[in-house]
Amino acid sequence: MSLTFPNRSRSYDEAGKRIRFVGHDGMFQISFSVAADAMAKMRPGTAADEAGYLQTFDTESSAIREVATKAYDRTHKSMYVLTAADFG
């Protein structure tokens, strides 16, 4: 099977300063987080708050899911934290 993102929901983790979302590989759920530094790299000027990070996630969701898929294809772990370094 391959990684899919059938559920478009996402949430903000205040303590970790990141957006959480999930993917699925068959019946397995894979947890992803995108760190605030990655959001700022993708969209300079992103407001450093929940609304700003969620807006950036929504705008850049295709690119984020592409990076998440590449990370998963490399290692097949059950949890990932994507940082600015993952976004070239």
Biopython code that builds the backbone (N, CA, C, O; Angstrom):
import numpy as np
from Bio.PDB.StructureBuilder import StructureBuilder

atoms = [
    (1, "MET", "N", (0.837, -1.187, 0.000)),
    (1, "MET", "CA", (0.000, 0.000, 0.000)),
    (1, "MET", "C", (0.879, 1.246, 0.000)),
    (1, "MET", "O", (2.085, 1.178, 0.237)),
    (2, "SER", "N", (0.269, 2.343, -0.261)),
    (2, "SER", "CA", (1.004, 3.601, -0.212)),
    (2, "SER", "C", (0.310, 4.550, 0.760)),
    (2, "SER", "O", (-0.835, 4.335, 1.160)),
    (3, "LEU", "N", (1.016, 5.576, 1.119)),
    (3, "LEU", "CA", (0.504, 6.551, 2.082)),
    (3, "LEU", "C", (-0.581, 7.407, 1.442)),
    (3, "LEU", "O", (-0.422, 7.905, 0.328)),
    (4, "THR", "N", (-1.681, 7.568, 2.161)),
    (4, "THR", "CA", (-2.774, 8.438, 1.718)),
    (4, "THR", "C", (-3.155, 9.368, 2.856)),
    (4, "THR", "O", (-2.806, 9.137, 4.014)),
    (5, "PHE", "N", (-3.877, 10.421, 2.504)),
    (5, "PHE", "CA", (-4.338, 11.405, 3.484)),
    (5, "PHE", "C", (-5.839, 11.619, 3.307)),
    (5, "PHE", "O", (-6.271, 12.679, 2.854)),
    (6, "PRO", "N", (-6.640, 10.599, 3.669)),
    (6, "PRO", "CA", (-8.086, 10.725, 3.458)),
    (6, "PRO", "C", (-8.765, 11.698, 4.415)),
    (6, "PRO", "O", (-9.840, 12.214, 4.110)),
    (7, "ASN", "N", (-8.160, 11.950, 5.554)),
    (7, "ASN", "CA", (-8.731, 12.853, 6.548)),
    (7, "ASN", "C", (-7.956, 14.176, 6.491)),
    (7, "ASN", "O", (-6.767, 14.209, 6.810)),
    (8, "ARG", "N", (-8.602, 15.233, 6.098)),
    (8, "ARG", "CA", (-7.932, 16.531, 5.926)),
    (8, "ARG", "C", (-7.820, 17.340, 7.220)),
    (8, "ARG", "O", (-7.382, 18.490, 7.189)),
    (9, "SER", "N", (-8.207, 16.757, 8.353)),
    (9, "SER", "CA", (-8.144, 17.517, 9.597)),
    (9, "SER", "C", (-6.701, 17.718, 10.036)),
    (9, "SER", "O", (-5.808, 16.949, 9.682)),
    (10, "ARG", "N", (-6.501, 18.759, 10.806)),
    (10, "ARG", "CA", (-5.194, 19.108, 11.365)),
    (10, "ARG", "C", (-5.446, 19.862, 12.642)),
    (10, "ARG", "O", (-6.526, 20.422, 12.831)),
    (11, "SER", "N", (-4.460, 19.888, 13.531)),
    (11, "SER", "CA", (-4.631, 20.604, 14.794)),
    (11, "SER", "C", (-3.310, 21.250, 15.182)),
    (11, "SER", "O", (-2.236, 20.825, 14.756)),
    (12, "TYR", "N", (-3.419, 22.277, 15.993)),
    (12, "TYR", "CA", (-2.235, 23.006, 16.448)),
    (12, "TYR", "C", (-1.820, 22.500, 17.818)),
    (12, "TYR", "O", (-2.644, 22.384, 18.725)),
    (13, "ASP", "N", (-0.544, 22.200, 17.961)),
    (13, "ASP", "CA", (0.042, 21.768, 19.236)),
    (13, "ASP", "C", (0.813, 22.959, 19.801)),
    (13, "ASP", "O", (1.939, 23.233, 19.385)),
    (14, "GLU", "N", (0.206, 23.654, 20.738)),
    (14, "GLU", "CA", (0.802, 24.871, 21.322)),
    (14, "GLU", "C", (2.142, 24.568, 21.983)),
    (14, "GLU", "O", (3.112, 25.299, 21.783)),
    (15, "ALA", "N", (2.201, 23.501, 22.765)),
    (15, "ALA", "CA", (3.434, 23.165, 23.492)),
    (15, "ALA", "C", (4.579, 22.858, 22.534)),
    (15, "ALA", "O", (5.717, 23.261, 22.775)),
    (16, "GLY", "N", (4.287, 22.159, 21.467)),
    (16, "GLY", "CA", (5.323, 21.788, 20.511)),
    (16, "GLY", "C", (5.524, 22.788, 19.388)),
    (16, "GLY", "O", (6.454, 22.653, 18.593)),
    (17, "LYS", "N", (4.653, 23.800, 19.316)),
    (17, "LYS", "CA", (4.699, 24.802, 18.238)),
    (17, "LYS", "C", (4.740, 24.109, 16.871)),
    (17, "LYS", "O", (5.659, 24.305, 16.076)),
    (18, "ARG", "N", (3.702, 23.288, 16.628)),
    (18, "ARG", "CA", (3.632, 22.573, 15.361)),
    (18, "ARG", "C", (2.199, 22.184, 15.039)),
    (18, "ARG", "O", (1.322, 22.176, 15.904)),
    (19, "ILE", "N", (1.991, 21.866, 13.787)),
    (19, "ILE", "CA", (0.699, 21.402, 13.307)),
    (19, "ILE", "C", (0.757, 19.881, 13.188)),
    (19, "ILE", "O", (1.701, 19.324, 12.628)),
    (20, "ARG", "N", (-0.262, 19.224, 13.720)),
    (20, "ARG", "CA", (-0.333, 17.763, 13.652)),
    (20, "ARG", "C", (-1.365, 17.343, 12.605)),
    (20, "ARG", "O", (-2.407, 17.978, 12.447)),
    (21, "PHE", "N", (-1.051, 16.262, 11.897)),
    (21, "PHE", "CA", (-1.984, 15.669, 10.948)),
    (21, "PHE", "C", (-1.636, 14.197, 10.791)),
    (21, "PHE", "O", (-0.582, 13.759, 11.251)),
    (22, "VAL", "N", (-2.497, 13.436, 10.156)),
    (22, "VAL", "CA", (-2.253, 11.997, 10.015)),
    (22, "VAL", "C", (-2.371, 11.556, 8.571)),
    (22, "VAL", "O", (-3.072, 12.160, 7.759)),
    (23, "GLY", "N", (-1.661, 10.482, 8.282)),
    (23, "GLY", "CA", (-1.763, 9.786, 7.014)),
    (23, "GLY", "C", (-2.091, 8.342, 7.313)),
    (23, "GLY", "O", (-2.050, 7.911, 8.466)),
    (24, "HIS", "N", (-2.416, 7.596, 6.276)),
    (24, "HIS", "CA", (-2.741, 6.186, 6.444)),
    (24, "HIS", "C", (-2.026, 5.346, 5.394)),
    (24, "HIS", "O", (-1.980, 5.700, 4.215)),
    (25, "ASP", "N", (-1.475, 4.236, 5.843)),
    (25, "ASP", "CA", (-0.896, 3.233, 4.957)),
    (25, "ASP", "C", (-1.693, 1.970, 5.218)),
    (25, "ASP", "O", (-1.408, 1.222, 6.153)),
    (26, "GLY", "N", (-2.694, 1.742, 4.384)),
    (26, "GLY", "CA", (-3.616, 0.650, 4.642)),
    (26, "GLY", "C", (-4.354, 0.918, 5.935)),
    (26, "GLY", "O", (-4.995, 1.957, 6.088)),
    (27, "MET", "N", (-4.265, -0.016, 6.863)),
    (27, "MET", "CA", (-4.972, 0.157, 8.142)),
    (27, "MET", "C", (-4.119, 0.854, 9.195)),
    (27, "MET", "O", (-4.585, 1.079, 10.312)),
    (28, "PHE", "N", (-2.880, 1.199, 8.858)),
    (28, "PHE", "CA", (-1.976, 1.832, 9.824)),
    (28, "PHE", "C", (-2.065, 3.351, 9.746)),
    (28, "PHE", "O", (-2.016, 3.933, 8.662)),
    (29, "GLN", "N", (-2.196, 3.984, 10.908)),
    (29, "GLN", "CA", (-2.217, 5.448, 10.984)),
    (29, "GLN", "C", (-0.804, 5.942, 11.259)),
    (29, "GLN", "O", (-0.125, 5.439, 12.155)),
    (30, "ILE", "N", (-0.367, 6.923, 10.487)),
    (30, "ILE", "CA", (0.964, 7.498, 10.612)),
    (30, "ILE", "C", (0.792, 8.942, 11.071)),
    (30, "ILE", "O", (0.074, 9.714, 10.435)),
    (31, "SER", "N", (1.450, 9.315, 12.180)),
    (31, "SER", "CA", (1.333, 10.660, 12.750)),
    (31, "SER", "C", (2.433, 11.565, 12.200)),
    (31, "SER", "O", (3.602, 11.184, 12.136)),
    (32, "PHE", "N", (2.035, 12.753, 11.812)),
    (32, "PHE", "CA", (2.973, 13.756, 11.321)),
    (32, "PHE", "C", (2.779, 15.061, 12.075)),
    (32, "PHE", "O", (1.677, 15.383, 12.518)),
    (33, "SER", "N", (3.868, 15.805, 12.212)),
    (33, "SER", "CA", (3.828, 17.170, 12.730)),
    (33, "SER", "C", (4.711, 18.023, 11.832)),
    (33, "SER", "O", (5.748, 17.572, 11.346)),
    (34, "VAL", "N", (4.286, 19.253, 11.622)),
    (34, "VAL", "CA", (5.098, 20.216, 10.877)),
    (34, "VAL", "C", (5.481, 21.316, 11.856)),
    (34, "VAL", "O", (4.616, 22.001, 12.400)),
    (35, "ALA", "N", (6.773, 21.480, 12.074)),
    (35, "ALA", "CA", (7.284, 22.460, 13.036)),
    (35, "ALA", "C", (7.088, 23.886, 12.526)),
    (35, "ALA", "O", (7.011, 24.129, 11.322)),
    (36, "ALA", "N", (7.011, 24.805, 13.458)),
    (36, "ALA", "CA", (6.808, 26.218, 13.130)),
    (36, "ALA", "C", (7.899, 26.749, 12.204)),
    (36, "ALA", "O", (7.615, 27.578, 11.340)),
    (37, "ASP", "N", (9.150, 26.285, 12.366)),
    (37, "ASP", "CA", (10.215, 26.780, 11.499)),
    (37, "ASP", "C", (9.960, 26.416, 10.041)),
    (37, "ASP", "O", (10.325, 27.170, 9.139)),
    (38, "ALA", "N", (9.339, 25.274, 9.808)),
    (38, "ALA", "CA", (9.007, 24.878, 8.441)),
    (38, "ALA", "C", (7.928, 25.785, 7.859)),
    (38, "ALA", "O", (7.978, 26.146, 6.684)),
    (39, "MET", "N", (6.956, 26.149, 8.686)),
    (39, "MET", "CA", (5.887, 27.048, 8.231)),
    (39, "MET", "C", (6.460, 28.395, 7.820)),
    (39, "MET", "O", (6.089, 28.956, 6.789)),
    (40, "ALA", "N", (7.365, 28.901, 8.635)),
    (40, "ALA", "CA", (7.969, 30.198, 8.338)),
    (40, "ALA", "C", (8.829, 30.133, 7.078)),
    (40, "ALA", "O", (8.910, 31.109, 6.332)),
    (41, "LYS", "N", (9.465, 29.001, 6.841)),
    (41, "LYS", "CA", (10.282, 28.845, 5.635)),
    (41, "LYS", "C", (9.410, 28.792, 4.385)),
    (41, "LYS", "O", (9.748, 29.387, 3.362)),
    (42, "MET", "N", (8.288, 28.081, 4.470)),
    (42, "MET", "CA", (7.389, 27.952, 3.315)),
    (42, "MET", "C", (6.731, 29.274, 2.967)),
    (42, "MET", "O", (6.578, 29.615, 1.794)),
    (43, "ARG", "N", (6.344, 30.014, 3.992)),
    (43, "ARG", "CA", (5.636, 31.284, 3.783)),
    (43, "ARG", "C", (6.200, 32.318, 4.742)),
    (43, "ARG", "O", (5.667, 32.513, 5.834)),
    (44, "PRO", "N", (7.272, 32.977, 4.339)),
    (44, "PRO", "CA", (7.829, 34.030, 5.202)),
    (44, "PRO", "C", (6.728, 35.042, 5.550)),
    (44, "PRO", "O", (5.895, 35.392, 4.714)),
    (45, "GLY", "N", (6.749, 35.480, 6.757)),
    (45, "GLY", "CA", (5.719, 36.419, 7.201)),
    (45, "GLY", "C", (4.533, 35.735, 7.853)),
    (45, "GLY", "O", (3.580, 36.400, 8.259)),
    (46, "THR", "N", (4.579, 34.399, 7.961)),
    (46, "THR", "CA", (3.510, 33.681, 8.644)),
    (46, "THR", "C", (3.380, 34.206, 10.069)),
    (46, "THR", "O", (4.373, 34.320, 10.788)),
    (47, "ALA", "N", (2.157, 34.522, 10.471)),
    (47, "ALA", "CA", (1.925, 34.962, 11.851)),
    (47, "ALA", "C", (2.308, 33.825, 12.794)),
    (47, "ALA", "O", (1.902, 32.680, 12.592)),
    (48, "ALA", "N", (3.078, 34.140, 13.809)),
    (48, "ALA", "CA", (3.576, 33.131, 14.755)),
    (48, "ALA", "C", (2.537, 32.816, 15.822)),
    (48, "ALA", "O", (2.777, 32.985, 17.018)),
    (49, "ASP", "N", (1.372, 32.353, 15.360)),
    (49, "ASP", "CA", (0.305, 31.966, 16.274)),
    (49, "ASP", "C", (-0.516, 30.855, 15.622)),
    (49, "ASP", "O", (-0.284, 30.495, 14.468)),
    (50, "GLU", "N", (-1.457, 30.328, 16.357)),
    (50, "GLU", "CA", (-2.261, 29.206, 15.861)),
    (50, "GLU", "C", (-2.913, 29.517, 14.520)),
    (50, "GLU", "O", (-2.821, 28.715, 13.591)),
    (51, "ALA", "N", (-3.559, 30.654, 14.408)),
    (51, "ALA", "CA", (-4.257, 30.996, 13.165)),
    (51, "ALA", "C", (-3.284, 31.097, 11.992)),
    (51, "ALA", "O", (-3.588, 30.628, 10.895)),
    (52, "GLY", "N", (-2.123, 31.700, 12.211)),
    (52, "GLY", "CA", (-1.138, 31.840, 11.148)),
    (52, "GLY", "C", (-0.595, 30.504, 10.684)),
    (52, "GLY", "O", (-0.470, 30.262, 9.484)),
    (53, "TYR", "N", (-0.272, 29.633, 11.632)),
    (53, "TYR", "CA", (0.257, 28.316, 11.274)),
    (53, "TYR", "C", (-0.796, 27.464, 10.567)),
    (53, "TYR", "O", (-0.483, 26.776, 9.596)),
    (54, "LEU", "N", (-2.033, 27.504, 11.042)),
    (54, "LEU", "CA", (-3.088, 26.736, 10.393)),
    (54, "LEU", "C", (-3.353, 27.247, 8.979)),
    (54, "LEU", "O", (-3.586, 26.457, 8.064)),
    (55, "GLN", "N", (-3.319, 28.551, 8.805)),
    (55, "GLN", "CA", (-3.533, 29.119, 7.472)),
    (55, "GLN", "C", (-2.417, 28.696, 6.521)),
    (55, "GLN", "O", (-2.678, 28.337, 5.373)),
    (56, "THR", "N", (-1.180, 28.739, 6.998)),
    (56, "THR", "CA", (-0.058, 28.307, 6.167)),
    (56, "THR", "C", (-0.180, 26.821, 5.835)),
    (56, "THR", "O", (0.058, 26.418, 4.697)),
    (57, "PHE", "N", (-0.548, 26.007, 6.821)),
    (57, "PHE", "CA", (-0.735, 24.581, 6.561)),
    (57, "PHE", "C", (-1.779, 24.377, 5.465)),
    (57, "PHE", "O", (-1.557, 23.609, 4.529)),
    (58, "ASP", "N", (-2.903, 25.056, 5.579)),
    (58, "ASP", "CA", (-3.965, 24.890, 4.591)),
    (58, "ASP", "C", (-3.514, 25.330, 3.200)),
    (58, "ASP", "O", (-3.827, 24.669, 2.210)),
    (59, "THR", "N", (-2.791, 26.422, 3.121)),
    (59, "THR", "CA", (-2.315, 26.936, 1.840)),
    (59, "THR", "C", (-1.266, 26.023, 1.217)),
    (59, "THR", "O", (-1.239, 25.840, 0.000)),
    (60, "GLU", "N", (-0.414, 25.459, 2.043)),
    (60, "GLU", "CA", (0.710, 24.646, 1.570)),
    (60, "GLU", "C", (0.487, 23.147, 1.759)),
    (60, "GLU", "O", (1.447, 22.377, 1.721)),
    (61, "SER", "N", (-0.748, 22.723, 1.959)),
    (61, "SER", "CA", (-1.015, 21.324, 2.310)),
    (61, "SER", "C", (-0.514, 20.326, 1.268)),
    (61, "SER", "O", (-0.043, 19.251, 1.637)),
    (62, "SER", "N", (-0.602, 20.646, 0.001)),
    (62, "SER", "CA", (-0.111, 19.716, -1.030)),
    (62, "SER", "C", (1.384, 19.501, -0.900)),
    (62, "SER", "O", (1.855, 18.365, -0.948)),
    (63, "ALA", "N", (2.135, 20.578, -0.735)),
    (63, "ALA", "CA", (3.593, 20.469, -0.584)),
    (63, "ALA", "C", (3.945, 19.746, 0.715)),
    (63, "ALA", "O", (4.879, 18.944, 0.740)),
    (64, "ILE", "N", (3.219, 20.016, 1.779)),
    (64, "ILE", "CA", (3.476, 19.369, 3.067)),
    (64, "ILE", "C", (3.233, 17.873, 2.958)),
    (64, "ILE", "O", (4.039, 17.078, 3.441)),
    (65, "ARG", "N", (2.143, 17.486, 2.336)),
    (65, "ARG", "CA", (1.844, 16.061, 2.196)),
    (65, "ARG", "C", (2.846, 15.373, 1.272)),
    (65, "ARG", "O", (3.154, 14.196, 1.464)),
    (66, "GLU", "N", (3.347, 16.077, 0.295)),
    (66, "GLU", "CA", (4.383, 15.521, -0.584)),
    (66, "GLU", "C", (5.666, 15.240, 0.209)),
    (66, "GLU", "O", (6.269, 14.177, 0.059)),
    (67, "VAL", "N", (6.073, 16.179, 1.039)),
    (67, "VAL", "CA", (7.258, 15.993, 1.886)),
    (67, "VAL", "C", (7.022, 14.869, 2.887)),
    (67, "VAL", "O", (7.919, 14.065, 3.141)),
    (68, "ALA", "N", (5.831, 14.810, 3.453)),
    (68, "ALA", "CA", (5.495, 13.740, 4.399)),
    (68, "ALA", "C", (5.575, 12.376, 3.724)),
    (68, "ALA", "O", (6.085, 11.420, 4.308)),
    (69, "THR", "N", (5.079, 12.286, 2.512)),
    (69, "THR", "CA", (5.121, 11.025, 1.769)),
    (69, "THR", "C", (6.560, 10.599, 1.497)),
    (69, "THR", "O", (6.898, 9.423, 1.637)),
    (70, "LYS", "N", (7.403, 11.546, 1.110)),
    (70, "LYS", "CA", (8.816, 11.221, 0.853)),
    (70, "LYS", "C", (9.510, 10.740, 2.126)),
    (70, "LYS", "O", (10.293, 9.790, 2.087)),
    (71, "ALA", "N", (9.226, 11.388, 3.246)),
    (71, "ALA", "CA", (9.819, 10.973, 4.517)),
    (71, "ALA", "C", (9.356, 9.557, 4.876)),
    (71, "ALA", "O", (10.154, 8.728, 5.311)),
    (72, "TYR", "N", (8.088, 9.295, 4.693)),
    (72, "TYR", "CA", (7.550, 7.976, 5.014)),
    (72, "TYR", "C", (8.131, 6.908, 4.082)),
    (72, "TYR", "O", (8.470, 5.815, 4.536)),
    (73, "ASP", "N", (8.247, 7.205, 2.813)),
    (73, "ASP", "CA", (8.790, 6.246, 1.851)),
    (73, "ASP", "C", (10.222, 5.839, 2.197)),
    (73, "ASP", "O", (10.641, 4.722, 1.893)),
    (74, "ARG", "N", (10.978, 6.748, 2.835)),
    (74, "ARG", "CA", (12.362, 6.446, 3.209)),
    (74, "ARG", "C", (12.459, 5.493, 4.390)),
    (74, "ARG", "O", (13.325, 4.618, 4.395)),
    (75, "THR", "N", (11.588, 5.637, 5.398)),
    (75, "THR", "CA", (11.808, 4.895, 6.647)),
    (75, "THR", "C", (10.612, 4.127, 7.197)),
    (75, "THR", "O", (10.806, 3.263, 8.053)),
    (76, "HIS", "N", (9.422, 4.389, 6.764)),
    (76, "HIS", "CA", (8.217, 3.697, 7.239)),
    (76, "HIS", "C", (8.088, 3.661, 8.761)),
    (76, "HIS", "O", (7.790, 2.615, 9.337)),
    (77, "LYS", "N", (8.308, 4.790, 9.401)),
    (77, "LYS", "CA", (8.083, 4.896, 10.846)),
    (77, "LYS", "C", (6.611, 5.221, 11.086)),
    (77, "LYS", "O", (5.854, 5.433, 10.138)),
    (78, "SER", "N", (6.211, 5.260, 12.348)),
    (78, "SER", "CA", (4.814, 5.565, 12.668)),
    (78, "SER", "C", (4.610, 7.016, 13.086)),
    (78, "SER", "O", (3.473, 7.453, 13.268)),
    (79, "MET", "N", (5.721, 7.782, 13.244)),
    (79, "MET", "CA", (5.613, 9.185, 13.657)),
    (79, "MET", "C", (6.753, 9.997, 13.060)),
    (79, "MET", "O", (7.896, 9.540, 13.029)),
    (80, "TYR", "N", (6.445, 11.195, 12.588)),
    (80, "TYR", "CA", (7.426, 12.096, 11.978)),
    (80, "TYR", "C", (7.209, 13.521, 12.438)),
    (80, "TYR", "O", (6.072, 13.961, 12.608)),
    (81, "VAL", "N", (8.306, 14.247, 12.642)),
    (81, "VAL", "CA", (8.270, 15.688, 12.854)),
    (81, "VAL", "C", (9.019, 16.296, 11.686)),
    (81, "VAL", "O", (10.228, 16.107, 11.555)),
    (82, "LEU", "N", (8.314, 17.022, 10.841)),
    (82, "LEU", "CA", (8.920, 17.656, 9.669)),
    (82, "LEU", "C", (9.378, 19.061, 10.072)),
    (82, "LEU", "O", (8.614, 19.835, 10.649)),
    (83, "THR", "N", (10.632, 19.372, 9.760)),
    (83, "THR", "CA", (11.202, 20.682, 10.095)),
    (83, "THR", "C", (11.570, 21.423, 8.826)),
    (83, "THR", "O", (11.397, 20.902, 7.724)),
    (84, "ALA", "N", (12.073, 22.626, 8.974)),
    (84, "ALA", "CA", (12.466, 23.432, 7.812)),
    (84, "ALA", "C", (13.457, 22.690, 6.925)),
    (84, "ALA", "O", (13.422, 22.841, 5.704)),
    (85, "ALA", "N", (14.341, 21.891, 7.517)),
    (85, "ALA", "CA", (15.334, 21.132, 6.743)),
    (85, "ALA", "C", (14.682, 20.154, 5.774)),
    (85, "ALA", "O", (15.268, 19.839, 4.739)),
    (86, "ASP", "N", (13.499, 19.673, 6.081)),
    (86, "ASP", "CA", (12.800, 18.736, 5.198)),
    (86, "ASP", "C", (12.217, 19.404, 3.973)),
    (86, "ASP", "O", (11.844, 18.730, 3.014)),
    (87, "PHE", "N", (12.136, 20.730, 3.997)),
    (87, "PHE", "CA", (11.507, 21.475, 2.906)),
    (87, "PHE", "C", (12.529, 22.160, 2.007)),
    (87, "PHE", "O", (12.266, 23.220, 1.439)),
    (88, "GLY", "N", (13.699, 21.536, 1.889)),
    (88, "GLY", "CA", (14.763, 21.955, 0.976)),
    (88, "GLY", "C", (15.009, 23.378, 0.981)),
    (88, "GLY", "O", (15.880, 23.856, 0.254)),
]
sb = StructureBuilder()
sb.init_structure("model")
sb.init_model(0)
sb.init_chain("A")
sb.init_seg("    ")
for serial, (resi, resn, name, xyz) in enumerate(atoms, 1):
    if name == "N":
        sb.init_residue(resn, " ", resi, " ")
    sb.init_atom(name, np.array(xyz, "f"), 0.0, 1.0, " ", f" {name:<3s}", serial, name[0])
structure = sb.get_structure()
